[in-house]
Amino acid sequence: MDDSINCLDYLKSKTQVDVDSLDIRVSIELGPFVDCTSNQADAYQELLNPRHADLLKKAAALANEIKGHYHSVNFEELAMELSMLSLATSIAPKITGAILVMVNPRYSYSTPKIIDNGQRLYRLCKFLEPSFDLSRLIIKVPGTWEGLQACRKLKTFNVKTLATTVFSMEQAILAAEAGCIYISPFLNELKATFDSSYHDPSPIFEICVNAQRYYERHSYPIRVKACAAVNVEQILQLAGVHAFTAPADQLRELASMQEPTAKLAQRSLFKQESTGAKIDGHANGHTDGDNKGDSNGMTNGDANGASNGNTQGDVDGKSNRSSDETLNKRSFIDDESEFRLAFSRADDGKAQMKLTQEFLASADNLSRKALNLFSDYQIKAEALMRDNDMTKIG
Protein backbone atom coordinates (compact mmCIF):
# COMPACT_ATOMS: atom_id res chain seq x y z
CA MET A 1 0.00 0.00 0.00
CA ASP A 2 1.44 3.38 -1.06
CA ASP A 3 1.19 5.86 1.82
CA SER A 4 3.26 8.57 0.15
CA ILE A 5 2.51 12.15 1.09
CA ASN A 6 3.50 15.52 -0.23
CA CYS A 7 6.50 16.65 1.86
CA LEU A 8 5.24 20.20 2.39
CA ASP A 9 1.86 18.89 3.52
CA TYR A 10 3.60 16.45 5.85
CA LEU A 11 5.73 19.21 7.35
CA LYS A 12 2.64 21.36 7.89
CA SER A 13 1.04 18.48 9.79
CA LYS A 14 3.95 18.39 12.26
CA THR A 15 5.26 21.95 12.40
CA GLN A 16 4.06 25.50 11.89
CA VAL A 17 5.41 26.37 8.45
CA ASP A 18 6.26 30.02 7.82
CA VAL A 19 7.40 31.79 4.68
CA ASP A 20 10.75 33.60 4.75
CA SER A 21 10.10 35.94 1.86
CA LEU A 22 8.68 39.41 1.25
CA ASP A 23 7.60 38.37 -2.25
CA ILE A 24 3.81 38.20 -1.97
CA ARG A 25 3.67 35.82 -4.94
CA VAL A 26 5.25 33.06 -2.83
CA SER A 27 2.51 33.26 -0.22
CA ILE A 28 -0.15 33.20 -2.95
CA GLU A 29 1.47 30.31 -4.83
CA LEU A 30 2.37 27.99 -1.95
CA GLY A 31 0.33 29.18 1.02
CA PRO A 32 -1.43 29.60 3.18
CA PHE A 33 1.44 29.93 5.64
CA VAL A 34 1.21 31.05 9.25
CA ASP A 35 3.84 33.77 9.74
CA CYS A 36 5.89 35.78 7.25
CA THR A 37 9.46 36.41 8.38
CA SER A 38 11.96 38.84 6.91
CA ASN A 39 15.26 40.60 7.45
CA GLN A 40 17.27 43.37 5.82
CA ALA A 41 18.57 41.06 3.08
CA ASP A 42 15.03 39.95 2.18
CA ALA A 43 13.82 43.54 2.12
CA TYR A 44 16.66 44.86 -0.02
CA GLN A 45 16.49 42.06 -2.56
CA GLU A 46 12.73 42.40 -2.89
CA LEU A 47 12.83 46.18 -3.18
CA LEU A 48 15.21 45.89 -6.13
CA ASN A 49 12.37 44.39 -8.18
CA PRO A 50 11.13 47.05 -10.65
CA ARG A 51 7.51 46.38 -9.69
CA HIS A 52 8.24 48.13 -6.39
CA ALA A 53 9.37 51.41 -7.96
CA ASP A 54 6.23 53.24 -6.84
CA LEU A 55 6.50 51.77 -3.32
CA LEU A 56 10.05 53.11 -3.02
CA LYS A 57 9.05 56.60 -4.13
CA LYS A 58 6.06 56.62 -1.79
CA ALA A 59 8.18 55.48 1.17
CA ALA A 60 10.77 58.18 0.44
CA ALA A 61 8.06 60.85 0.21
CA LEU A 62 6.46 59.70 3.46
CA ALA A 63 9.83 59.68 5.22
CA ASN A 64 10.41 63.29 4.22
CA GLU A 65 6.91 64.16 5.38
CA ILE A 66 7.19 62.66 8.88
CA LYS A 67 10.92 62.79 9.65
CA GLY A 68 10.37 65.80 11.89
CA HIS A 69 8.56 63.49 14.30
CA TYR A 70 11.45 60.99 14.47
CA HIS A 71 14.53 62.89 15.58
CA SER A 72 16.56 59.80 16.52
CA VAL A 73 16.68 58.45 12.97
CA ASN A 74 17.81 59.83 9.61
CA PHE A 75 15.81 59.96 6.39
CA GLU A 76 17.37 56.87 4.82
CA GLU A 77 16.71 54.62 7.79
CA LEU A 78 13.17 55.89 8.22
CA ALA A 79 12.39 55.39 4.53
CA MET A 80 13.89 51.90 4.62
CA GLU A 81 11.67 50.96 7.59
CA LEU A 82 8.59 52.32 5.82
CA SER A 83 9.44 50.27 2.72
CA MET A 84 10.06 47.09 4.73
CA LEU A 85 6.78 47.50 6.63
CA SER A 86 4.89 48.24 3.40
CA LEU A 87 6.07 44.95 1.92
CA ALA A 88 5.25 43.02 5.08
CA THR A 89 1.78 44.46 5.63
CA SER A 90 0.87 43.75 2.00
CA ILE A 91 1.47 40.05 2.71
CA ALA A 92 -0.53 40.03 5.97
CA PRO A 93 -3.87 39.26 4.25
CA LYS A 94 -2.29 36.19 2.61
CA ILE A 95 -1.09 34.56 5.84
CA THR A 96 -2.92 33.48 8.97
CA GLY A 97 -0.42 34.67 11.57
CA ALA A 98 2.06 37.48 12.11
CA ILE A 99 4.50 39.53 10.07
CA LEU A 100 8.04 39.75 11.45
CA VAL A 101 10.44 42.61 10.70
CA MET A 102 13.92 43.16 12.04
CA VAL A 103 15.45 46.10 13.88
CA ASN A 104 18.48 47.80 12.41
CA PRO A 105 21.29 45.23 12.90
CA ARG A 106 23.78 48.02 13.52
CA TYR A 107 22.04 48.53 16.88
CA SER A 108 22.80 44.98 18.00
CA TYR A 109 24.86 46.14 20.98
CA SER A 110 22.74 49.11 22.09
CA THR A 111 19.75 48.39 24.32
CA PRO A 112 18.32 51.95 24.14
CA LYS A 113 18.53 52.08 20.33
CA ILE A 114 16.82 48.70 19.95
CA ILE A 115 14.02 49.77 22.31
CA ASP A 116 13.52 52.97 20.32
CA ASN A 117 13.64 51.06 17.02
CA GLY A 118 11.09 48.48 18.14
CA GLN A 119 8.64 51.11 19.33
CA ARG A 120 9.15 53.13 16.15
CA LEU A 121 8.36 50.12 13.95
CA TYR A 122 5.08 49.69 15.80
CA ARG A 123 4.20 53.36 15.34
CA LEU A 124 5.15 53.35 11.66
CA CYS A 125 3.09 50.24 11.04
CA LYS A 126 0.04 51.91 12.54
CA PHE A 127 0.74 55.03 10.48
CA LEU A 128 0.91 53.03 7.25
CA GLU A 129 -2.05 50.74 7.99
CA PRO A 130 -4.33 52.23 10.66
CA SER A 131 -6.60 49.16 10.62
CA PHE A 132 -3.74 46.67 11.03
CA ASP A 133 -3.91 44.61 14.21
CA LEU A 134 -0.58 45.29 15.93
CA SER A 135 -0.83 41.97 17.77
CA ARG A 136 0.18 40.52 14.38
CA LEU A 137 3.49 42.43 14.30
CA ILE A 138 6.58 40.82 15.85
CA ILE A 139 9.95 42.57 16.03
CA LYS A 140 13.08 40.51 15.38
CA VAL A 141 15.91 41.43 17.75
CA PRO A 142 19.50 40.14 17.74
CA GLY A 143 20.25 37.57 20.42
CA THR A 144 22.94 39.66 22.10
CA TRP A 145 22.87 40.53 25.81
CA GLU A 146 21.87 44.09 24.86
CA GLY A 147 19.25 42.92 22.40
CA LEU A 148 17.59 40.55 24.84
CA GLN A 149 17.54 43.18 27.59
CA ALA A 150 15.75 45.40 25.05
CA CYS A 151 13.22 42.61 24.51
CA ARG A 152 12.62 42.59 28.27
CA LYS A 153 11.77 46.29 28.18
CA LEU A 154 9.78 46.12 24.94
CA LYS A 155 7.51 43.54 26.51
CA THR A 156 6.42 46.18 29.05
CA PHE A 157 5.30 48.29 26.06
CA ASN A 158 3.32 45.34 24.62
CA VAL A 159 5.78 45.00 21.76
CA LYS A 160 6.20 41.35 20.77
CA THR A 161 9.70 40.14 20.01
CA LEU A 162 11.60 37.25 18.47
CA ALA A 163 15.23 36.63 19.41
CA THR A 164 17.09 36.02 16.17
CA THR A 165 20.56 34.60 15.45
CA VAL A 166 20.36 32.17 18.35
CA PHE A 167 23.25 29.70 18.42
CA SER A 168 23.28 28.49 22.02
CA MET A 169 21.14 27.33 24.92
CA GLU A 170 22.36 30.34 26.89
CA GLN A 171 20.71 32.69 24.40
CA ALA A 172 17.60 30.50 24.32
CA ILE A 173 17.28 30.64 28.10
CA LEU A 174 17.83 34.40 28.29
CA ALA A 175 15.26 34.98 25.52
CA ALA A 176 12.65 33.07 27.52
CA GLU A 177 13.40 35.08 30.63
CA ALA A 178 13.23 38.33 28.65
CA GLY A 179 9.71 37.54 27.47
CA CYS A 180 10.32 36.87 23.78
CA ILE A 181 7.55 34.89 22.13
CA TYR A 182 9.92 33.15 19.70
CA ILE A 183 13.57 32.32 19.23
CA SER A 184 15.09 31.65 15.83
CA PRO A 185 18.01 29.24 16.04
CA PHE A 186 20.09 29.49 12.87
CA LEU A 187 20.85 25.90 11.89
CA ASN A 188 23.85 27.11 9.94
CA GLU A 189 25.97 30.22 9.93
CA LEU A 190 24.26 32.92 7.92
CA LYS A 191 27.09 32.85 5.40
CA ALA A 192 26.22 29.27 4.47
CA THR A 193 22.78 30.38 3.24
CA PHE A 194 24.32 33.01 0.95
CA ASP A 195 27.44 31.20 -0.26
CA SER A 196 26.84 27.71 -1.69
CA SER A 197 30.57 26.94 -1.54
CA TYR A 198 30.68 27.42 2.23
CA HIS A 199 29.61 24.66 4.65
CA ASP A 200 29.07 25.24 8.33
CA PRO A 201 31.06 22.49 10.09
CA SER A 202 28.86 22.61 13.21
CA PRO A 203 25.16 23.18 12.56
CA ILE A 204 22.99 23.39 15.68
CA PHE A 205 20.28 20.75 15.31
CA GLU A 206 20.46 20.04 19.04
CA ILE A 207 19.66 23.59 20.08
CA CYS A 208 16.26 23.34 18.37
CA VAL A 209 15.39 20.12 20.17
CA ASN A 210 16.86 21.05 23.54
CA ALA A 211 15.38 24.56 23.61
CA GLN A 212 11.93 23.19 22.83
CA ARG A 213 12.26 20.58 25.57
CA TYR A 214 13.58 23.21 28.00
CA TYR A 215 10.63 25.52 27.38
CA GLU A 216 8.13 22.74 27.78
CA ARG A 217 9.78 21.41 30.95
CA HIS A 218 9.83 24.84 32.61
CA SER A 219 6.51 26.10 31.21
CA TYR A 220 7.88 29.08 29.30
CA PRO A 221 5.36 30.53 26.79
CA ILE A 222 7.98 30.86 24.05
CA ARG A 223 8.33 28.85 20.86
CA VAL A 224 11.20 27.71 18.67
CA LYS A 225 11.08 29.01 15.08
CA ALA A 226 14.04 27.38 13.35
CA CYS A 227 15.59 28.83 10.21
CA ALA A 228 18.68 28.97 7.99
CA ALA A 229 18.60 25.44 6.60
CA VAL A 230 20.82 24.86 3.59
CA ASN A 231 18.60 22.16 2.10
CA VAL A 232 15.18 20.56 2.52
CA GLU A 233 16.69 17.49 4.19
CA GLN A 234 17.63 19.63 7.16
CA ILE A 235 14.09 20.98 7.35
CA LEU A 236 12.57 17.51 7.29
CA GLN A 237 14.89 16.41 10.08
CA LEU A 238 13.24 19.06 12.25
CA ALA A 239 9.64 18.06 11.57
CA GLY A 240 8.11 18.46 15.00
CA VAL A 241 9.83 21.71 15.94
CA HIS A 242 7.32 24.38 16.94
CA ALA A 243 7.86 26.34 13.72
CA PHE A 244 10.18 26.53 10.74
CA THR A 245 10.57 29.45 8.35
CA ALA A 246 11.93 28.71 4.89
CA PRO A 247 12.65 30.65 1.68
CA ALA A 248 10.72 30.21 -1.54
CA ASP A 249 13.10 27.78 -3.26
CA GLN A 250 13.02 25.32 -0.35
CA LEU A 251 9.23 25.59 0.00
CA ARG A 252 8.81 24.89 -3.73
CA GLU A 253 11.11 21.89 -3.50
CA LEU A 254 9.18 20.48 -0.55
CA ALA A 255 5.92 21.03 -2.45
CA SER A 256 7.29 19.03 -5.37
CA MET A 257 8.38 16.02 -3.29
CA GLN A 258 6.45 12.86 -2.39
CA GLU A 259 7.77 10.37 0.16
CA PRO A 260 6.36 7.56 2.30
CA THR A 261 5.02 8.86 5.60
CA ALA A 262 6.99 6.26 7.56
CA LYS A 263 10.26 7.36 5.94
CA LEU A 264 9.56 11.01 6.75
CA ALA A 265 8.68 10.19 10.35
CA GLN A 266 11.82 8.09 10.77
CA ARG A 267 14.23 10.88 9.82
CA SER A 268 12.87 13.45 12.29
CA LEU A 269 15.12 14.27 15.22
CA PHE A 270 12.06 14.85 17.36
CA LYS A 271 11.27 11.15 17.36
CA GLN A 272 14.49 10.68 19.37
CA GLU A 273 14.26 13.56 21.78
CA SER A 274 12.11 11.81 24.36
CA THR A 275 14.80 9.13 24.78
CA GLY A 276 17.56 11.58 25.73
CA ALA A 277 19.66 10.13 22.91
CA LYS A 278 22.57 11.93 21.33
CA ILE A 279 21.20 13.88 18.37
CA ASP A 280 23.08 13.52 15.12
CA GLY A 281 22.80 15.95 12.21
CA HIS A 282 23.32 13.93 9.04
CA ALA A 283 22.31 16.46 6.41
CA ASN A 284 24.14 19.59 7.37
CA GLY A 285 25.78 20.12 3.97
CA HIS A 286 24.46 21.33 0.65
CA THR A 287 22.80 18.67 -1.46
CA ASP A 288 23.31 18.55 -5.18
CA GLY A 289 19.66 18.41 -6.11
CA ASP A 290 19.08 15.06 -4.40
CA ASN A 291 17.49 15.24 -0.97
CA LYS A 292 16.53 11.59 -0.80
CA GLY A 293 19.81 10.20 0.52
CA ASP A 294 20.02 7.55 3.19
CA SER A 295 19.79 10.04 6.03
CA ASN A 296 16.32 8.84 6.97
CA GLY A 297 17.71 6.13 9.24
CA MET A 298 18.34 8.37 12.23
CA THR A 299 19.38 5.81 14.82
CA ASN A 300 21.02 6.69 18.12
CA GLY A 301 24.73 7.32 17.73
CA ASP A 302 24.69 6.32 14.04
CA ALA A 303 26.89 8.59 11.95
CA ASN A 304 26.39 6.71 8.69
CA GLY A 305 23.52 8.71 7.18
CA ALA A 306 24.68 9.43 3.66
CA SER A 307 23.42 12.83 2.66
CA ASN A 308 24.90 14.62 -0.33
CA GLY A 309 27.36 17.33 0.56
CA ASN A 310 29.48 18.04 3.57
CA THR A 311 28.29 15.39 6.04
CA GLN A 312 29.20 15.60 9.69
CA GLY A 313 27.60 12.83 11.66
CA ASP A 314 27.90 14.15 15.16
CA VAL A 315 26.98 17.66 16.20
CA ASP A 316 29.28 17.74 19.18
CA GLY A 317 28.83 21.03 21.05
CA LYS A 318 29.59 20.70 24.74
CA SER A 319 26.69 22.98 25.66
CA ASN A 320 24.39 21.24 23.19
CA ARG A 321 24.14 17.78 24.72
CA SER A 322 20.65 16.31 24.91
CA SER A 323 20.77 15.51 28.61
CA ASP A 324 19.02 16.30 31.85
CA GLU A 325 21.90 18.62 32.72
CA THR A 326 21.20 20.72 29.64
CA LEU A 327 17.54 20.95 30.62
CA ASN A 328 18.11 21.96 34.25
CA LYS A 329 16.66 25.40 34.90
CA ARG A 330 19.16 28.25 34.76
CA SER A 331 18.85 32.03 34.95
CA PHE A 332 20.82 34.82 33.28
CA ILE A 333 18.38 37.70 33.13
CA ASP A 334 19.96 39.70 35.97
CA ASP A 335 23.53 38.45 35.67
CA GLU A 336 25.32 39.89 32.67
CA SER A 337 28.75 38.55 33.61
CA GLU A 338 27.45 35.01 34.08
CA PHE A 339 25.66 35.12 30.73
CA ARG A 340 28.69 36.43 28.88
CA LEU A 341 30.96 33.85 30.45
CA ALA A 342 28.60 30.94 29.75
CA PHE A 343 27.91 32.15 26.21
CA SER A 344 31.62 32.55 25.46
CA ARG A 345 32.10 28.87 26.38
CA ALA A 346 29.07 27.55 24.50
CA ASP A 347 30.03 24.97 21.88
CA ASP A 348 33.72 25.64 22.54
CA GLY A 349 33.29 29.29 21.58
CA LYS A 350 31.64 28.57 18.23
CA ALA A 351 28.28 30.09 19.24
CA GLN A 352 29.82 33.46 20.10
CA MET A 353 31.90 33.42 16.93
CA LYS A 354 28.81 32.80 14.79
CA LEU A 355 26.88 35.59 16.47
CA THR A 356 29.60 38.20 16.21
CA GLN A 357 30.25 37.22 12.61
CA GLU A 358 26.65 38.07 11.85
CA PHE A 359 26.67 41.50 13.48
CA LEU A 360 30.17 42.93 13.67
CA ALA A 361 31.79 44.56 10.66
CA SER A 362 35.55 44.60 10.29
CA ALA A 363 37.48 47.64 9.11
CA ASP A 364 38.96 45.53 6.34
CA ASN A 365 36.32 45.92 3.64
CA LEU A 366 38.48 44.06 1.14
CA SER A 367 37.67 40.77 2.82
CA ARG A 368 34.41 38.98 1.95
CA LYS A 369 34.06 37.94 5.60
CA ALA A 370 34.77 41.41 6.93
CA LEU A 371 31.41 42.98 6.22
CA ASN A 372 28.60 41.75 8.35
CA LEU A 373 25.84 40.45 6.13
CA PHE A 374 22.79 41.94 7.79
CA SER A 375 24.41 45.31 8.39
CA ASP A 376 25.67 45.28 4.82
CA TYR A 377 22.12 44.90 3.52
CA GLN A 378 20.89 47.61 5.88
CA ILE A 379 23.45 49.95 4.32
CA LYS A 380 22.46 48.89 0.79
CA ALA A 381 18.78 49.42 1.51
CA GLU A 382 19.42 52.87 2.93
CA ALA A 383 21.41 53.77 -0.19
CA LEU A 384 18.47 52.60 -2.29
CA MET A 385 16.18 54.94 -0.38
CA ARG A 386 18.62 57.80 -0.92
CA ASP A 387 18.45 57.15 -4.65
CA ASN A 388 14.66 57.47 -4.50
CA ASP A 389 14.56 60.72 -2.54
CA MET A 390 12.86 63.02 -5.02
CA THR A 391 13.90 66.09 -3.00
CA LYS A 392 17.53 65.32 -3.88
CA ILE A 393 17.01 64.34 -7.52
CA GLY A 394 17.52 66.95 -10.20
Sequence and secondary structure as in RCSB ss.txt:
>XXXX:A:sequence
MDDSINCLDYLKSKTQVDVDSLDIRVSIELGPFVDCTSNQADAYQELLNPRHADLLKKAAALANEIKGHYHSVNF
EELAMELSMLSLATSIAPKITGAILVMVNPRYSYSTPKIIDNGQRLYRLCKFLEPSFDLSRLIIKVPGTWEGLQA
CRKLKTFNVKTLATTVFSMEQAILAAEAGCIYISPFLNELKATFDSSYHDPSPIFEICVNAQRYYERHSYPIRVK
ACAAVNVEQILQLAGVHAFTAPADQLRELASMQEPTAKLAQRSLFKQESTGAKIDGHANGHTDGDNKGDSNGMTN
GDANGASNGNTQGDVDGKSNRSSDETLNKRSFIDDESEFRLAFSRADDGKAQMKLTQEFLASADNLSRKALNLFS
DYQIKAEALMRDNDMTKIG
>XXXX:A:secstr
   EEEHHHHHHHHSEEEE  S HHHHHHH   S B   HHHHHHHHTSGGGHHHHHHHHHHHHHHGGG TTS H
HHHHHHHHHHHHHHHHGGGSSS EEEE  GGGTT HHHHHHHHHHHHHHHHHH TTS GGGEEEEEESSHHHHHH
HHHHHHTT EEEEEEE SHHHHHHHHHHT SEEEEBSS HHHHH TT   SS  HHHHHHHHHHHHHTT   EEE
EB  SSHHHHHHTTTSSEEEE HHHHHHHHH EEEHHHHHHH GGGTGGGT        S  SS   SSTT   T
T      SSS  S    GGG  SHHHHS    TT HHHHHHHHHHGGGGHHHHHHHHHH   S TTSTTTS HHH
HHHHHHHHHHHHT TTT  
